[in-house]
Amino acid sequence: MEIATLEMGTDAFPQPPYVDEEGPLMDVFCQDQIRIPPQLPNILKQFAKAAIRTQPRDLDVWGEAYFRAMADGLAPPVKESLEYPLLESKDGLTVGLLRVLDRQLKDHIVTLEKARGKWAALCLETRAFNEIVEIAHFREGENIDWKKILAVLCTSLGTNLTDTMRIICQVLTEQKEGGDAVVPYVVWWELYLFLARLDGTIPAKQLQEVNDFLVRRAHAKFCLIGPTDFLHVDCPPLY
């Protein structure tokens, strides 16, 4: 029985085209013809350092989001520093990741879809995002102040309303790590009042007492407030 054979010349497997910086296409026959952009080593170095700081659960997903943000001139999903000790929720959320989200969406009016996309780029499960924000009754397609979404996300790390407000301060502060995590009082009060109303059990009189006490503290600190203020022994309970 004759066995048919297929003879293949060099044209059967054409070499991929190579685009020279100076214009014409040419075939690559050896590695010496491959030009490596001089910026590539530094790009890879910065990527590696960002990955070490951020510690993403899925490097492929996170890497795609990282390079897409860099190409678009946007803030990449990168932590400012390595978190240690790492204190995270059961879904993997940390203060550092919340700071990343805030840096990307700060002062924006966003939809849940956009916030969910940034969340997913950090390798966090969308199921967890949906469960957390459900308590605020946000609607899909609705334009929402990012700070309110952030406040609700902080509840997954806080053990109670007071602890949640402490975490909000840690996320929003512009102070260096180790100092009192102060934020503008108007921002703190807006988010506290928002979460207190979601809770629905805090009397209006108690809210007024909290405001009266903390306003006096804030006036003495250039209208800033931090955990040392609302954790003060004389401060009325937040909840």
MODELLER restraints for C-alpha pairs under 7 A, 6 or more apart:
rsr = mdl.restraints
at = mdl.atoms
rsr.add(forms.Gaussian(group=physical.xy_distance, feature=features.Distance(at['CA:15:A'], at['CA:27:A']), mean=6.24, stdev=0.5))
rsr.add(forms.Gaussian(group=physical.xy_distance, feature=features.Distance(at['CA:15:A'], at['CA:28:A']), mean=6.74, stdev=0.5))
rsr.add(forms.Gaussian(group=physical.xy_distance, feature=features.Distance(at['CA:16:A'], at['CA:27:A']), mean=6.71, stdev=0.5))
rsr.add(forms.Gaussian(group=physical.xy_distance, feature=features.Distance(at['CA:17:A'], at['CA:25:A']), mean=6.29, stdev=0.5))
rsr.add(forms.Gaussian(group=physical.xy_distance, feature=features.Distance(at['CA:17:A'], at['CA:26:A']), mean=5.93, stdev=0.5))
rsr.add(forms.Gaussian(group=physical.xy_distance, feature=features.Distance(at['CA:17:A'], at['CA:27:A']), mean=5.27, stdev=0.5))
rsr.add(forms.Gaussian(group=physical.xy_distance, feature=features.Distance(at['CA:18:A'], at['CA:25:A']), mean=5.63, stdev=0.5))
rsr.add(forms.Gaussian(group=physical.xy_distance, feature=features.Distance(at['CA:18:A'], at['CA:26:A']), mean=5.28, stdev=0.5))
rsr.add(forms.Gaussian(group=physical.xy_distance, feature=features.Distance(at['CA:18:A'], at['CA:27:A']), mean=5.77, stdev=0.5))
rsr.add(forms.Gaussian(group=physical.xy_distance, feature=features.Distance(at['CA:18:A'], at['CA:28:A']), mean=6.28, stdev=0.5))
rsr.add(forms.Gaussian(group=physical.xy_distance, feature=features.Distance(at['CA:19:A'], at['CA:25:A']), mean=4.99, stdev=0.5))
rsr.add(forms.Gaussian(group=physical.xy_distance, feature=features.Distance(at['CA:19:A'], at['CA:26:A']), mean=6.66, stdev=0.5))
rsr.add(forms.Gaussian(group=physical.xy_distance, feature=features.Distance(at['CA:50:A'], at['CA:78:A']), mean=5.88, stdev=0.5))
rsr.add(forms.Gaussian(group=physical.xy_distance, feature=features.Distance(at['CA:53:A'], at['CA:79:A']), mean=5.95, stdev=0.5))
rsr.add(forms.Gaussian(group=physical.xy_distance, feature=features.Distance(at['CA:53:A'], at['CA:81:A']), mean=5.43, stdev=0.5))
rsr.add(forms.Gaussian(group=physical.xy_distance, feature=features.Distance(at['CA:53:A'], at['CA:82:A']), mean=4.39, stdev=0.5))
rsr.add(forms.Gaussian(group=physical.xy_distance, feature=features.Distance(at['CA:54:A'], at['CA:78:A']), mean=5.64, stdev=0.5))
rsr.add(forms.Gaussian(group=physical.xy_distance, feature=features.Distance(at['CA:54:A'], at['CA:79:A']), mean=5.04, stdev=0.5))
rsr.add(forms.Gaussian(group=physical.xy_distance, feature=features.Distance(at['CA:54:A'], at['CA:82:A']), mean=6.51, stdev=0.5))
rsr.add(forms.Gaussian(group=physical.xy_distance, feature=features.Distance(at['CA:56:A'], at['CA:62:A']), mean=6.46, stdev=0.5))
rsr.add(forms.Gaussian(group=physical.xy_distance, feature=features.Distance(at['CA:56:A'], at['CA:122:A']), mean=6.61, stdev=0.5))
rsr.add(forms.Gaussian(group=physical.xy_distance, feature=features.Distance(at['CA:56:A'], at['CA:123:A']), mean=6.50, stdev=0.5))
rsr.add(forms.Gaussian(group=physical.xy_distance, feature=features.Distance(at['CA:57:A'], at['CA:123:A']), mean=5.90, stdev=0.5))
rsr.add(forms.Gaussian(group=physical.xy_distance, feature=features.Distance(at['CA:58:A'], at['CA:123:A']), mean=6.03, stdev=0.5))
rsr.add(forms.Gaussian(group=physical.xy_distance, feature=features.Distance(at['CA:61:A'], at['CA:121:A']), mean=6.43, stdev=0.5))
rsr.add(forms.Gaussian(group=physical.xy_distance, feature=features.Distance(at['CA:61:A'], at['CA:123:A']), mean=6.83, stdev=0.5))
rsr.add(forms.Gaussian(group=physical.xy_distance, feature=features.Distance(at['CA:62:A'], at['CA:121:A']), mean=5.57, stdev=0.5))
rsr.add(forms.Gaussian(group=physical.xy_distance, feature=features.Distance(at['CA:62:A'], at['CA:122:A']), mean=6.01, stdev=0.5))
rsr.add(forms.Gaussian(group=physical.xy_distance, feature=features.Distance(at['CA:62:A'], at['CA:123:A']), mean=6.59, stdev=0.5))
rsr.add(forms.Gaussian(group=physical.xy_distance, feature=features.Distance(at['CA:65:A'], at['CA:121:A']), mean=5.83, stdev=0.5))
rsr.add(forms.Gaussian(group=physical.xy_distance, feature=features.Distance(at['CA:66:A'], at['CA:76:A']), mean=5.22, stdev=0.5))
rsr.add(forms.Gaussian(group=physical.xy_distance, feature=features.Distance(at['CA:66:A'], at['CA:77:A']), mean=6.02, stdev=0.5))
rsr.add(forms.Gaussian(group=physical.xy_distance, feature=features.Distance(at['CA:69:A'], at['CA:75:A']), mean=6.22, stdev=0.5))
rsr.add(forms.Gaussian(group=physical.xy_distance, feature=features.Distance(at['CA:69:A'], at['CA:76:A']), mean=5.17, stdev=0.5))
rsr.add(forms.Gaussian(group=physical.xy_distance, feature=features.Distance(at['CA:70:A'], at['CA:76:A']), mean=6.29, stdev=0.5))
rsr.add(forms.Gaussian(group=physical.xy_distance, feature=features.Distance(at['CA:75:A'], at['CA:104:A']), mean=5.59, stdev=0.5))
rsr.add(forms.Gaussian(group=physical.xy_distance, feature=features.Distance(at['CA:77:A'], at['CA:100:A']), mean=5.94, stdev=0.5))
rsr.add(forms.Gaussian(group=physical.xy_distance, feature=features.Distance(at['CA:77:A'], at['CA:122:A']), mean=6.67, stdev=0.5))
rsr.add(forms.Gaussian(group=physical.xy_distance, feature=features.Distance(at['CA:78:A'], at['CA:100:A']), mean=6.25, stdev=0.5))
rsr.add(forms.Gaussian(group=physical.xy_distance, feature=features.Distance(at['CA:79:A'], at['CA:96:A']), mean=5.92, stdev=0.5))
rsr.add(forms.Gaussian(group=physical.xy_distance, feature=features.Distance(at['CA:79:A'], at['CA:97:A']), mean=6.60, stdev=0.5))
rsr.add(forms.Gaussian(group=physical.xy_distance, feature=features.Distance(at['CA:79:A'], at['CA:100:A']), mean=5.89, stdev=0.5))
rsr.add(forms.Gaussian(group=physical.xy_distance, feature=features.Distance(at['CA:83:A'], at['CA:96:A']), mean=6.86, stdev=0.5))
rsr.add(forms.Gaussian(group=physical.xy_distance, feature=features.Distance(at['CA:87:A'], at['CA:94:A']), mean=6.24, stdev=0.5))
rsr.add(forms.Gaussian(group=physical.xy_distance, feature=features.Distance(at['CA:88:A'], at['CA:94:A']), mean=4.63, stdev=0.5))
rsr.add(forms.Gaussian(group=physical.xy_distance, feature=features.Distance(at['CA:89:A'], at['CA:156:A']), mean=6.71, stdev=0.5))
rsr.add(forms.Gaussian(group=physical.xy_distance, feature=features.Distance(at['CA:89:A'], at['CA:157:A']), mean=5.76, stdev=0.5))
rsr.add(forms.Gaussian(group=physical.xy_distance, feature=features.Distance(at['CA:91:A'], at['CA:128:A']), mean=6.59, stdev=0.5))
rsr.add(forms.Gaussian(group=physical.xy_distance, feature=features.Distance(at['CA:92:A'], at['CA:124:A']), mean=6.82, stdev=0.5))
rsr.add(forms.Gaussian(group=physical.xy_distance, feature=features.Distance(at['CA:95:A'], at['CA:171:A']), mean=6.28, stdev=0.5))
rsr.add(forms.Gaussian(group=physical.xy_distance, feature=features.Distance(at['CA:98:A'], at['CA:171:A']), mean=6.45, stdev=0.5))
rsr.add(forms.Gaussian(group=physical.xy_distance, feature=features.Distance(at['CA:99:A'], at['CA:171:A']), mean=5.18, stdev=0.5))
rsr.add(forms.Gaussian(group=physical.xy_distance, feature=features.Distance(at['CA:101:A'], at['CA:118:A']), mean=6.80, stdev=0.5))
rsr.add(forms.Gaussian(group=physical.xy_distance, feature=features.Distance(at['CA:105:A'], at['CA:146:A']), mean=6.68, stdev=0.5))
rsr.add(forms.Gaussian(group=physical.xy_distance, feature=features.Distance(at['CA:106:A'], at['CA:146:A']), mean=6.89, stdev=0.5))
rsr.add(forms.Gaussian(group=physical.xy_distance, feature=features.Distance(at['CA:107:A'], at['CA:146:A']), mean=6.83, stdev=0.5))
rsr.add(forms.Gaussian(group=physical.xy_distance, feature=features.Distance(at['CA:108:A'], at['CA:145:A']), mean=6.49, stdev=0.5))
rsr.add(forms.Gaussian(group=physical.xy_distance, feature=features.Distance(at['CA:108:A'], at['CA:146:A']), mean=5.77, stdev=0.5))
rsr.add(forms.Gaussian(group=physical.xy_distance, feature=features.Distance(at['CA:109:A'], at['CA:143:A']), mean=5.88, stdev=0.5))
rsr.add(forms.Gaussian(group=physical.xy_distance, feature=features.Distance(at['CA:109:A'], at['CA:144:A']), mean=5.26, stdev=0.5))
rsr.add(forms.Gaussian(group=physical.xy_distance, feature=features.Distance(at['CA:109:A'], at['CA:145:A']), mean=4.66, stdev=0.5))
rsr.add(forms.Gaussian(group=physical.xy_distance, feature=features.Distance(at['CA:109:A'], at['CA:146:A']), mean=5.70, stdev=0.5))
rsr.add(forms.Gaussian(group=physical.xy_distance, feature=features.Distance(at['CA:110:A'], at['CA:143:A']), mean=5.37, stdev=0.5))
rsr.add(forms.Gaussian(group=physical.xy_distance, feature=features.Distance(at['CA:110:A'], at['CA:144:A']), mean=5.28, stdev=0.5))
rsr.add(forms.Gaussian(group=physical.xy_distance, feature=features.Distance(at['CA:110:A'], at['CA:145:A']), mean=6.44, stdev=0.5))
rsr.add(forms.Gaussian(group=physical.xy_distance, feature=features.Distance(at['CA:110:A'], at['CA:146:A']), mean=6.06, stdev=0.5))
rsr.add(forms.Gaussian(group=physical.xy_distance, feature=features.Distance(at['CA:111:A'], at['CA:140:A']), mean=6.96, stdev=0.5))
rsr.add(forms.Gaussian(group=physical.xy_distance, feature=features.Distance(at['CA:111:A'], at['CA:141:A']), mean=5.65, stdev=0.5))
rsr.add(forms.Gaussian(group=physical.xy_distance, feature=features.Distance(at['CA:111:A'], at['CA:142:A']), mean=5.69, stdev=0.5))
rsr.add(forms.Gaussian(group=physical.xy_distance, feature=features.Distance(at['CA:111:A'], at['CA:143:A']), mean=5.11, stdev=0.5))
rsr.add(forms.Gaussian(group=physical.xy_distance, feature=features.Distance(at['CA:111:A'], at['CA:144:A']), mean=5.95, stdev=0.5))
rsr.add(forms.Gaussian(group=physical.xy_distance, feature=features.Distance(at['CA:112:A'], at['CA:140:A']), mean=6.02, stdev=0.5))
rsr.add(forms.Gaussian(group=physical.xy_distance, feature=features.Distance(at['CA:112:A'], at['CA:141:A']), mean=6.87, stdev=0.5))
rsr.add(forms.Gaussian(group=physical.xy_distance, feature=features.Distance(at['CA:116:A'], at['CA:126:A']), mean=6.62, stdev=0.5))
rsr.add(forms.Gaussian(group=physical.xy_distance, feature=features.Distance(at['CA:116:A'], at['CA:129:A']), mean=6.88, stdev=0.5))
rsr.add(forms.Gaussian(group=physical.xy_distance, feature=features.Distance(at['CA:120:A'], at['CA:126:A']), mean=6.24, stdev=0.5))
rsr.add(forms.Gaussian(group=physical.xy_distance, feature=features.Distance(at['CA:132:A'], at['CA:152:A']), mean=6.90, stdev=0.5))
rsr.add(forms.Gaussian(group=physical.xy_distance, feature=features.Distance(at['CA:132:A'], at['CA:153:A']), mean=6.21, stdev=0.5))
rsr.add(forms.Gaussian(group=physical.xy_distance, feature=features.Distance(at['CA:132:A'], at['CA:156:A']), mean=6.88, stdev=0.5))
rsr.add(forms.Gaussian(group=physical.xy_distance, feature=features.Distance(at['CA:133:A'], at['CA:149:A']), mean=6.99, stdev=0.5))
rsr.add(forms.Gaussian(group=physical.xy_distance, feature=features.Distance(at['CA:133:A'], at['CA:152:A']), mean=6.09, stdev=0.5))
rsr.add(forms.Gaussian(group=physical.xy_distance, feature=features.Distance(at['CA:133:A'], at['CA:153:A']), mean=6.74, stdev=0.5))
rsr.add(forms.Gaussian(group=physical.xy_distance, feature=features.Distance(at['CA:136:A'], at['CA:198:A']), mean=6.78, stdev=0.5))
rsr.add(forms.Gaussian(group=physical.xy_distance, feature=features.Distance(at['CA:148:A'], at['CA:191:A']), mean=6.67, stdev=0.5))
rsr.add(forms.Gaussian(group=physical.xy_distance, feature=features.Distance(at['CA:151:A'], at['CA:168:A']), mean=6.58, stdev=0.5))
rsr.add(forms.Gaussian(group=physical.xy_distance, feature=features.Distance(at['CA:151:A'], at['CA:191:A']), mean=6.55, stdev=0.5))
rsr.add(forms.Gaussian(group=physical.xy_distance, feature=features.Distance(at['CA:154:A'], at['CA:164:A']), mean=5.89, stdev=0.5))
rsr.add(forms.Gaussian(group=physical.xy_distance, feature=features.Distance(at['CA:154:A'], at['CA:167:A']), mean=6.53, stdev=0.5))
rsr.add(forms.Gaussian(group=physical.xy_distance, feature=features.Distance(at['CA:154:A'], at['CA:168:A']), mean=6.46, stdev=0.5))
rsr.add(forms.Gaussian(group=physical.xy_distance, feature=features.Distance(at['CA:155:A'], at['CA:164:A']), mean=5.45, stdev=0.5))
rsr.add(forms.Gaussian(group=physical.xy_distance, feature=features.Distance(at['CA:157:A'], at['CA:164:A']), mean=6.97, stdev=0.5))
rsr.add(forms.Gaussian(group=physical.xy_distance, feature=features.Distance(at['CA:158:A'], at['CA:164:A']), mean=4.28, stdev=0.5))
rsr.add(forms.Gaussian(group=physical.xy_distance, feature=features.Distance(at['CA:158:A'], at['CA:167:A']), mean=6.90, stdev=0.5))
rsr.add(forms.Gaussian(group=physical.xy_distance, feature=features.Distance(at['CA:161:A'], at['CA:238:A']), mean=6.94, stdev=0.5))
rsr.add(forms.Gaussian(group=physical.xy_distance, feature=features.Distance(at['CA:161:A'], at['CA:239:A']), mean=6.53, stdev=0.5))
rsr.add(forms.Gaussian(group=physical.xy_distance, feature=features.Distance(at['CA:162:A'], at['CA:238:A']), mean=6.01, stdev=0.5))
rsr.add(forms.Gaussian(group=physical.xy_distance, feature=features.Distance(at['CA:165:A'], at['CA:192:A']), mean=6.95, stdev=0.5))
rsr.add(forms.Gaussian(group=physical.xy_distance, feature=features.Distance(at['CA:166:A'], at['CA:227:A']), mean=5.60, stdev=0.5))
rsr.add(forms.Gaussian(group=physical.xy_distance, feature=features.Distance(at['CA:169:A'], at['CA:181:A']), mean=5.49, stdev=0.5))
rsr.add(forms.Gaussian(group=physical.xy_distance, feature=features.Distance(at['CA:169:A'], at['CA:182:A']), mean=6.27, stdev=0.5))
rsr.add(forms.Gaussian(group=physical.xy_distance, feature=features.Distance(at['CA:169:A'], at['CA:183:A']), mean=6.20, stdev=0.5))
rsr.add(forms.Gaussian(group=physical.xy_distance, feature=features.Distance(at['CA:169:A'], at['CA:226:A']), mean=6.56, stdev=0.5))
rsr.add(forms.Gaussian(group=physical.xy_distance, feature=features.Distance(at['CA:170:A'], at['CA:181:A']), mean=5.39, stdev=0.5))
rsr.add(forms.Gaussian(group=physical.xy_distance, feature=features.Distance(at['CA:172:A'], at['CA:183:A']), mean=6.62, stdev=0.5))
rsr.add(forms.Gaussian(group=physical.xy_distance, feature=features.Distance(at['CA:173:A'], at['CA:181:A']), mean=5.25, stdev=0.5))
rsr.add(forms.Gaussian(group=physical.xy_distance, feature=features.Distance(at['CA:173:A'], at['CA:182:A']), mean=5.57, stdev=0.5))
rsr.add(forms.Gaussian(group=physical.xy_distance, feature=features.Distance(at['CA:173:A'], at['CA:183:A']), mean=5.30, stdev=0.5))
rsr.add(forms.Gaussian(group=physical.xy_distance, feature=features.Distance(at['CA:175:A'], at['CA:181:A']), mean=6.11, stdev=0.5))
rsr.add(forms.Gaussian(group=physical.xy_distance, feature=features.Distance(at['CA:175:A'], at['CA:182:A']), mean=6.97, stdev=0.5))
rsr.add(forms.Gaussian(group=physical.xy_distance, feature=features.Distance(at['CA:180:A'], at['CA:226:A']), mean=6.10, stdev=0.5))
rsr.add(forms.Gaussian(group=physical.xy_distance, feature=features.Distance(at['CA:181:A'], at['CA:226:A']), mean=5.35, stdev=0.5))
rsr.add(forms.Gaussian(group=physical.xy_distance, feature=features.Distance(at['CA:181:A'], at['CA:227:A']), mean=6.82, stdev=0.5))
rsr.add(forms.Gaussian(group=physical.xy_distance, feature=features.Distance(at['CA:182:A'], at['CA:224:A']), mean=5.82, stdev=0.5))
rsr.add(forms.Gaussian(group=physical.xy_distance, feature=features.Distance(at['CA:182:A'], at['CA:225:A']), mean=4.95, stdev=0.5))
rsr.add(forms.Gaussian(group=physical.xy_distance, feature=features.Distance(at['CA:182:A'], at['CA:226:A']), mean=4.05, stdev=0.5))
rsr.add(forms.Gaussian(group=physical.xy_distance, feature=features.Distance(at['CA:183:A'], at['CA:224:A']), mean=5.34, stdev=0.5))
rsr.add(forms.Gaussian(group=physical.xy_distance, feature=features.Distance(at['CA:183:A'], at['CA:225:A']), mean=5.55, stdev=0.5))
rsr.add(forms.Gaussian(group=physical.xy_distance, feature=features.Distance(at['CA:183:A'], at['CA:226:A']), mean=6.36, stdev=0.5))
rsr.add(forms.Gaussian(group=physical.xy_distance, feature=features.Distance(at['CA:184:A'], at['CA:223:A']), mean=6.02, stdev=0.5))
rsr.add(forms.Gaussian(group=physical.xy_distance, feature=features.Distance(at['CA:184:A'], at['CA:224:A']), mean=4.50, stdev=0.5))
rsr.add(forms.Gaussian(group=physical.xy_distance, feature=features.Distance(at['CA:184:A'], at['CA:225:A']), mean=6.29, stdev=0.5))
rsr.add(forms.Gaussian(group=physical.xy_distance, feature=features.Distance(at['CA:185:A'], at['CA:218:A']), mean=6.54, stdev=0.5))
rsr.add(forms.Gaussian(group=physical.xy_distance, feature=features.Distance(at['CA:185:A'], at['CA:223:A']), mean=5.74, stdev=0.5))
rsr.add(forms.Gaussian(group=physical.xy_distance, feature=features.Distance(at['CA:185:A'], at['CA:224:A']), mean=5.15, stdev=0.5))
rsr.add(forms.Gaussian(group=physical.xy_distance, feature=features.Distance(at['CA:185:A'], at['CA:225:A']), mean=5.50, stdev=0.5))
rsr.add(forms.Gaussian(group=physical.xy_distance, feature=features.Distance(at['CA:196:A'], at['CA:202:A']), mean=6.59, stdev=0.5))
rsr.add(forms.Gaussian(group=physical.xy_distance, feature=features.Distance(at['CA:202:A'], at['CA:239:A']), mean=5.94, stdev=0.5))
rsr.add(forms.Gaussian(group=physical.xy_distance, feature=features.Distance(at['CA:209:A'], at['CA:236:A']), mean=6.52, stdev=0.5))
rsr.add(forms.Gaussian(group=physical.xy_distance, feature=features.Distance(at['CA:210:A'], at['CA:235:A']), mean=6.77, stdev=0.5))
rsr.add(forms.Gaussian(group=physical.xy_distance, feature=features.Distance(at['CA:210:A'], at['CA:236:A']), mean=5.47, stdev=0.5))
rsr.add(forms.Gaussian(group=physical.xy_distance, feature=features.Distance(at['CA:210:A'], at['CA:238:A']), mean=6.80, stdev=0.5))
rsr.add(forms.Gaussian(group=physical.xy_distance, feature=features.Distance(at['CA:213:A'], at['CA:235:A']), mean=6.41, stdev=0.5))
rsr.add(forms.Gaussian(group=physical.xy_distance, feature=features.Distance(at['CA:214:A'], at['CA:229:A']), mean=6.93, stdev=0.5))
rsr.add(forms.Gaussian(group=physical.xy_distance, feature=features.Distance(at['CA:217:A'], at['CA:229:A']), mean=6.85, stdev=0.5))
rsr.add(forms.Gaussian(group=physical.xy_distance, feature=features.Distance(at['CA:218:A'], at['CA:224:A']), mean=5.10, stdev=0.5))
rsr.add(forms.Gaussian(group=physical.xy_distance, feature=features.Distance(at['CA:218:A'], at['CA:225:A']), mean=5.46, stdev=0.5))
